């Protein structure tokens, strides 16, 4: 009876070899937390909001410096629309950290190329053609700008650029910082386990703090250029914050190091907002924090800009803790998809259209121009960008 029982017990044991050494060496720590396998719909909405805020800044706030097509009711809010760029960078840090960790280096590079290149080159050619056809426009671009933007030399860090080369559209300056951030992610984060990736981002936080402190204390022009290039023109804190919030999103909510690094990133961001005033040639004084400052014809309150940036950190804290919005998946896809083409197309093409329409429509010319830019961006994304991206992914097996 006992022999039969032993045979039954043996039969229930798992098949295959049993290695007692491997069993004793099994890790005692729990596996690394992974991010929930779900689409974060609010990021698509935030991309759209960021793009619209930048558009308002260009069309309403900076536009009034070139022609009389401003919208007075929107002026106060539009003056801070440039902060949509900071929001873009935080979203990029959040998304790229996830992508870099989950992709091989080859796939990461190809995915970034497929994401950026199709819309970039289409927008580049369209902007050149329209600006070339309007030689009297203040936003004229020639063959030299087209050539150097095709390469594109302007994606290199500031210190390595060969002389002064105009972007085909001034909005492209943010692409330069994005590409530099992708390069940093490629070399430091790609295929790293979470612990190593977290240590990398924490180290980057303290390096960023040192770079910003040095920028505040040095007056040597060459040193400032080098420090600016190393800190992604002072915007590195937003990419870092996005990475840190993704780490929180993955479940590391009790890690004090992440909380401290986020506080440091927020402090750097506050300083960066004030430093933009200093970079405009205005010495930063205590009254400049609470009183209006005239920067390039715009009356800005640095304290308001700082509060807007702080609200981005609050928003991402909620997202990292699981908050999201319910939005139709198709609508979210449309909003998220049109954002990048819209950002590339809206400024110089939009200014040229405003230049044409303003004599007939006055300040209301902004409305049809915005509608044209949105419609064009949706069409470019749906009928050109997405089909080409699908083809390239299949051709490159990524």
Residue pairs with C-beta under 8 A, 6 or more apart in sequence:
32 193
32 194
32 195
32 250
33 194
33 250
33 251
33 252
34 250
34 251
35 98
35 246
35 249
35 250
35 251
36 249
36 322
39 329
39 332
40 319
40 324
41 324
41 325
41 326
41 327
41 329
41 332
42 319
42 323
42 324
42 325
42 327
43 91
43 94
43 95
43 319
43 336
44 327
44 332
44 333
44 335
44 336
44 339
45 325
45 327
45 332
45 335
46 87
46 91
46 315
47 88
47 91
47 335
47 336
47 339
48 335
48 336
48 338
48 339
49 84
49 87
50 84
50 85
50 87
50 88
50 91
50 339
51 84
51 339
51 342
51 343
51 346
52 84
53 80
53 81
53 82
53 83
53 84
53 87
54 81
54 82
54 84
54 85
54 171
54 343
54 346
55 81
55 342
55 346
55 350
55 370
55 373
56 74
56 77
56 78
56 81
57 78
57 79
57 80
57 81
57 82
57 84
58 81
58 171
58 346
58 347
58 350
58 351
59 69
59 78
59 350
59 354
59 366
59 369
59 370
60 70
60 71
60 74
60 75
60 78
60 81
60 366
61 70
61 75
61 78
61 79
61 81
61 82
61 298
62 296
62 298
63 69
63 70
63 351
63 354
63 366
64 70
64 75
64 297
65 296
65 297
66 138
66 351
67 354
67 355
67 358
68 358
68 362
68 363
69 354
69 358
69 362
69 363
69 365
69 366
70 363
71 78
71 363
71 366
79 298
79 299
79 300
80 300
80 304
80 305
80 308
83 305
83 308
83 309
83 312
85 174
85 235
86 235
86 238
86 269
86 309
86 312
87 312
88 174
88 343
89 174
89 177
89 178
89 181
89 235
89 238
89 239
89 242
90 238
90 239
90 241
90 242
90 245
90 312
90 316
91 242
92 178
92 181
92 239
92 242
93 181
93 238
93 239
93 240
93 241
93 242
93 243
93 244
93 245
93 246
94 242
94 243
94 245
94 246
94 249
94 316
95 242
95 246
96 181
96 182
96 185
96 239
96 242
96 243
97 185
97 189
97 197
97 201
97 242
97 243
97 246
97 247
98 246
99 108
99 111
100 108
100 185
100 186
100 189
100 190
101 189
101 190
101 191
101 192
101 194
101 197
103 111
103 190
103 191
104 190
104 191
105 186
105 190
105 191
106 398
107 398
108 185
108 186
108 190
109 186
110 392
110 396
110 398
111 398
112 182
114 389
114 392
114 393
114 396
114 398
115 340
115 389
116 175
116 178
116 179
118 384
118 385
118 388
118 389
118 392
119 340
119 341
119 344
119 380
119 381
119 384
119 385
120 175
120 344
121 150
122 341
122 380
122 384
122 385
123 169
123 341
123 344
123 345
123 380
124 146
124 149
124 150
124 168
124 344
126 345
126 349
127 141
127 168
127 169
127 344
127 345
127 348
127 349
128 141
128 145
128 146
128 168
130 348
130 349
130 352
131 137
131 139
131 140
131 141
131 168
131 348
131 349
131 352
132 140
132 141
132 142
134 140
134 352
134 355
134 356
137 351
137 352
137 355
138 351
138 355
139 348
139 351
139 352
139 355
141 166
141 168
141 348
144 165
145 165
145 166
145 167
145 168
146 168
148 154
148 165
149 165
149 167
149 168
149 172
153 161
153 162
153 165
154 161
154 165
154 167
154 172
154 173
154 176
155 175
155 176
155 179
155 180
156 176
157 176
157 180
157 229
158 225
158 228
158 229
158 233
159 225
159 226
159 229
160 229
167 173
168 348
169 344
169 345
169 347
169 348
169 349
170 347
170 348
171 343
171 344
171 346
171 347
172 344
174 343
177 232
177 233
177 235
180 232
181 232
181 236
181 239
184 204
188 200
188 204
189 197
189 200
189 201
192 200
194 247
194 250
197 247
198 247
198 252
198 255
198 257
198 258
201 240
201 243
201 244
201 247
201 261
202 257
202 258
202 261
204 236
204 240
205 240
205 244
205 261
205 264
205 265
206 264
208 231
208 236
208 237
208 240
208 264
208 265
208 268
209 264
209 267
209 268
211 227
211 230
211 231
211 236
212 231
212 234
212 237
212 268
212 271
212 272
212 275
214 223
214 227
215 224
215 227
215 228
215 231
215 234
215 275
216 271
216 275
218 224
218 227
228 234
232 239
234 272
234 275
234 276
235 272
237 265
237 268
237 269
237 272
238 265
238 269
240 261
240 265
241 262
241 265
241 266
241 269
241 313
241 316
242 316
244 258
244 261
244 262
244 265
245 262
245 316
245 317
245 319
245 320
246 320
247 255
247 258
248 258
248 317
248 320
248 321
249 319
249 320
252 258
253 320
253 321
262 313
266 309
266 310
266 313
269 309
269 313
270 306
270 309
270 310
273 302
273 305
273 306
273 309
274 284
274 288
274 289
274 302
274 306
275 284
276 295
276 305
277 284
277 288
277 293
277 295
277 300
277 302
278 284
280 295
280 296
282 288
282 293
282 294
282 295
288 302
289 302
289 303
290 301
290 303
291 301
292 299
292 300
292 301
293 299
293 300
293 301
293 302
334 378
337 378
337 381
337 382
337 385
337 386
338 374
338 377
338 378
338 381
339 377
340 381
341 376
341 377
341 380
341 381
341 385
342 373
342 374
342 377
345 373
345 376
345 377
345 380
346 373
346 377
349 373
350 369
350 370
350 373
353 365
353 369
353 372
354 365
354 366
354 369
357 365
357 368
357 369
358 365
361 368
